[in-house]
């Protein structure tokens, strides 16, 4: 297994393409900052409740930093997190490579439904093609297609968007923009 094809190895189907890709580094930084902010908010409250530890404040800050680095690294570089995902949206269609799969291309008219949904703590993209025969591999098959799941709309390609940047909200807007253009 040679690994996933990166988005920069694939020519975009149109000039207006917007790329969404997983970024463990950005995820690490975000989780680290959130953990340190929570330390900064909770630490004074706990010191007031317990009467303090007697240690200088910077001992606790260093301990919080070590825990935040470890926690953020575990989250960002977990098995699921280390699998690369990218989605490219353009007027030419939707390209998807999820969790180290081969990229596929679906023209907008070949998509029955697209949904970005929450599944517990994760954001998930479901792309239901009109027919699986309308799915076009972007380049030669190496690893295989993205994961398939049965949904109420039929068999759909699924992708975990937990580490996608610019983010699921922006992806929803891009999808809505292109879906409106194909309906009108």
N, C-alpha and C positions, 0 to 999 in steps of 0.2 A: 504494500500500500504506500503510494508516494505522497499522499496528503491532498489537501484541498487546493483547488484552483483559486488563486487570489483574484479580487475584482480588477486589479490593475493588469492582469493577464488576459482579460476579456474585454473586447471592444464594446462599448455601450451601444445599445440599439438606437439611441437618439441623442441629440446634443443636449436636451433638457434633463438629462439623467441626474437623479439625486441619490447618493449612496449612503446607506445606513450600514454600519459594521460594528461588530463586537470589539470592545476595547478593555481588556483586563486592567491596563494601567489606569485608565480613567475610573474604572470601577473601584480599584484599590484606593485611589486618592479620595473619591467620594465617600467610601465607607470609613476610611481613616478619619476624615474631617468630621463625619457624623459621630463617630465614637468619641473623638476628642471634645466635641461640643457637648455631648451628653455627660462626659466627665466634668467639664467646666460647670455645667448646670447642677449636677447631682452632688458633687464633692462638697461644696459649702453647706448644703442642706444636711448631708450626713455628718459633717464635722460639728454642726450646731446640735444635732440630735444626740450624737454619741459623746460630745465633749471634746472631740479631737483625738488624734493619735499620739500627739507629742512629737511627731516627726516634722521637719520643715516641709513646707508646701511643695517644694520641688521634688522631694522623694516620691510623693504621691503622683506628681505630674510625670515623672520618669516611668513609674510603674504603669500608669495609664497609657503612656506612649508605647511601651513594650506590648501591652495587651492589645492596643489598637492596631499596631503593625501586624501582630500575629493574627488577630481576627480578620482584618482587611485582606491579608494575604490568603488566608484559608478561604474566604468568600470569593475573592477574585480569581484565584487559581485552582479552584476545586475542579473535579473531573468535568462537571457540566460547564463550568465557567471557562475552562481552557479550550473547549471546542469552539472553533471559529464559525461565526455566522455572518452573512451579509445579505442585504436586500437592496436592489437597485430599482427605482421607480422612474419611468420615463414615458413619453408618449408612445414609444415602441412596445411597451409592455412591462411586465414585472419579472425581474430576475431574482432567483432565490437560491442560496446555498446555505443550508442549515446544519449546524453541528458537524462540520467537516465533510459534508456531502459534496457531490458534484453539482455545479450550478445548472439550473434549468431556466428556461424562458417561456413565459406564457403571454401571448398577445392579449390585450384587454378583452377582445371579443371571445376569447377562449376561456375566460374566467367566469364561472357561475356565481361565486361569492368570495369576498375577502373580508375577514374579520380579525381585528386586534382585540383580544379579550384578556381578562385577568383570570389566572388559575392560581389561587392562594397568593403567594408572594411574587409570582412571576407574571410577566406579560407574554402572551403567546399569539403568534400570527397563524391563522388558518386560511389557506388558499385552496378553494375548491374549483378544480377545472371542469369545464363543460363535459369533456371526455378526456380520459388519460392518454388517448392517442394524439391529443392536441398539444401535449407537453413536448417541448423541444430541448434536448440537451444542448448546452451552450458550446461545449467542446467534448472531445472523446470521453467515454465513460472510464473513470478510474475507480471511484469508490462506490458510486450508486446515487440514486435520487435522495432528496430529503425525506425524512420520516413521513409516513402516511398514517392517518388516523380516520376512524369513522366518526362523522359528525352528523347532526340532523340534516345538513344540506348535501350529504354524500361523502365520498372519500376525499379527504383534503390533505394537502401538504402542511405540516406544522413546523414552526420554528420558535424556539425560545428567544424572546427579545430582551431578556433581563439585562444584558450588557450592551445592547444596541445604542449607539450614539449617532445622531443627535437625539434620539429618544422615541418612544412609542407614540407620544402625542403628535410629534412632527410627522411621523410615518402615517398616522391616521389622516392628517390634513392632506398629505401628498396623495394618498390613495383616494380620498374623497374627491380631490380635484380631478384626477384622471378618470375616475368612475363616472363623474358627472359629464365629462366630455364625451365619453362613449355612449352614454344614455341619450344625450341631447342630439 
